[in-house]
Amino acid sequence: PLNLPADASDIRLRLDDSPQALFRSALDDLLGYPYGGVEQTASQLLPLSIAYPSLASSPQTRDRLRLIMQNSRLRLVQMAGPSASFTWWGQDGEPDAFLTAYAYYADWYASKALDISLPPEHWQRVLEVYAKQAGDTPLLQRALILSFAKQMQLPVNTLLSGLMDDLAKARGAGADSVMDGGEDSLVMNAPDSALGLASARVLAASLARQLKMPLPEAFNRQVDAAQQQLAVSSAPFAEALVLSLQAFDPARAKALLERVLPQQSTLERALVLSWLQRSIEQAAPAVTLTPGDGWKARQSATGETYWQWQGAQVPTSLALNGAQERPLQAALSFQSQQPPVASMAVSITRRLSRLVPGDEAFTFKLEPVGNKPLSSDSLYLDEVIINSKAPTPLRYGMLEVPLPPGADVERTTWGIQLVGKADSEPTALEKARFEPGQMAYAVPVDALSGELRLRHLVRFSQKGQFNLPPVRFTQVYAPQNQAREQKPALGQVTVN
């Protein structure tokens, strides 16, 4: 029997549990991630580029994967700052050394896969940003940057010496708050935790041995304890790091791939796949089992076969047809609304106003909608106000704003002027910045401190009555931290 939640959707069944199929499945989940900031785009590009030679078996799959890589590279180019460096989502501001290195590292592999030749000085940007930002970059991120740079054949000896000296002086930031299942990101959310520092020490020691560099005495005394801490951790990132530094163990790699899940951080999933890349080369035995009625065979972006549920109701049981030659671990995935695990000191308010043409061209007055029906002929201002009472800025947030079917956010706000109270001067509407989603739009918030107002123009084209969930704010790298609109302003919507 299957005990799926009543609202389960996009129900998929995978009947191939070979290492190659598990790798493809985890990569497909990454490629299906709905939003594309610098980290998420690089996290799709990196494992795909590494696995591409093994995946490109048929011309159709090869062309599809090349197109994904080309589009991902183009998106990274579009998000690069004026100095060819990166912030989290291509916003203005100081470049982030880790995200810059990670984007270049993914692009280095993609360039190799696509046979694109770039001059050696192009990759030097990684070390230039590192040199400027090292003092403000967490030690685990610095260790990862140097491991990327070494693979890109950049000189790292001097920088590694400095990192080992800094690690020798570092102390963990109290008790670990990292979830063992890997739902939150060790690298982005808790790099200075005890597990984060242990990972940095093990990685730095491994790099030093590869480069035949001596370990500073104070640092060397820390390495054994760090290795032991990683060995007993059940966090997928820590386990994958340990495996990557040892001779390839197919059985342990397969067991770990089974634990790489869509709810985990995109960054950690991508690094785990890059470290377990030899799994894609393992021969996959044929699977002859098929599910019963209601399931339809589909092919994923990487060429993996899975079964999609087509029935009107959520399935309650699973029956398989065919000869089973060995024990098989089937995987069932679905999407479902989850209640927040940890509430945040964040309030969310949403207001919808109709734009009423003013006396001059491109000038509009705002008319509050309240409970009135919406018109498919009108343009609306959707305003969301988020207010944080947290003592420190909340990093790496995502605001998800639900929309009814047929609603669209206007991509341009150019020239539009809004008139407030009587006799006040018209004010220009700020540039739209959002990520389109499935019956929603999302706004990345690099750091939330105090109040933030976000305004977008929306049209509602499909007539009918709709129920919408509340607006939600989530910390991307600690998704258990969520805040929701208490009383959804657009809980029930009628469009005429």
C-alpha angles and dihedrals in degrees: 000000000000120000101198122163115260092245095050112140138172089036112190131182125202119193100179113085098174116129090250092052092046090051092049091047093051090047091049090053089053092048089051094056104127102220130055120209122152094275096043093047092048089046090058094043099047103059092034092054092047093048096038097099090055095042100046095082098131127041091238094053091042093054092046093051093045089053091051090050093047092049092047091051090049091051091052090051089052091052096047116114125234091275093049090256131117145241123190098278104005093275123150117268143077113336117253111235095209097046090045092052092044093051092048091046092053090046091049090059092042092052090053092048092049094042092241114154118211126179117259092243089063090071092046088083088080092065094040092058091041091054091054098041104033093104091057097039120096114249095243090054090048091052091051092048091054092047089052091046093050091053088049087056094246120147109260107157097105093042091049091053089055092048093052090050091051092047090053089059097042124107124197118255097247126274118001116255094184115126111235093221090066096240091134123050119255092192098048104025106031110015092140095051119111090260091047092053092045089053090049092051094049092047093046092048091051092050091049092052091049089051091044091239121153116247114237109248096241091048093045090057089060099050100079093052090047091052091050091050091053092045093059096041118103093199107123091225093055092044092049092048091053092048093048091058094052135063109288111275109193095193095051091043091053092049090051094047088057087061096051100105135179093243091063124093114284090225095055092044091053093048091047090052092047090052092046094044093128088069089075089062094058114110111250119220115227117262115213098179121112130185123240131254120330097038123105125196115240135177120229128219091266093049097259118144117231135162123244121205111239101176124117093233130049108268115253099191141020127222123183127205126206139044116313109208097179140009108288130200106213118199124214120190131182143159122247139161110261126200114237113268097206122023119221134217089251129117123201127201126181126196129182122200131179117233110235114194112249131208095281132052115274090010118121139180120217121239115190111236100208109166095333120122117261123242122229087213096058136081118229137200111226109200122186120186118196120187124190123201091181114129092231131036114277105234129212101009130171122205112202116197116192121225131188120247112288095022118130135189114229110244095210131048094175115150097001114136123193122209116212125183121355116292092011119131118255113256126210118245112242120247115279114250116179144124116236113236140174105293088335142063125226132210120201113222112198094195127359115205120160117328127355125183120200121189128188135169114239135187123200110208105164116078122220144074119296138181115216130195120234124277109267134206117198134176101236096214095040101036093172085074106082140152126195137195103266097216111018108234088206097036090130119026130184118193118194 
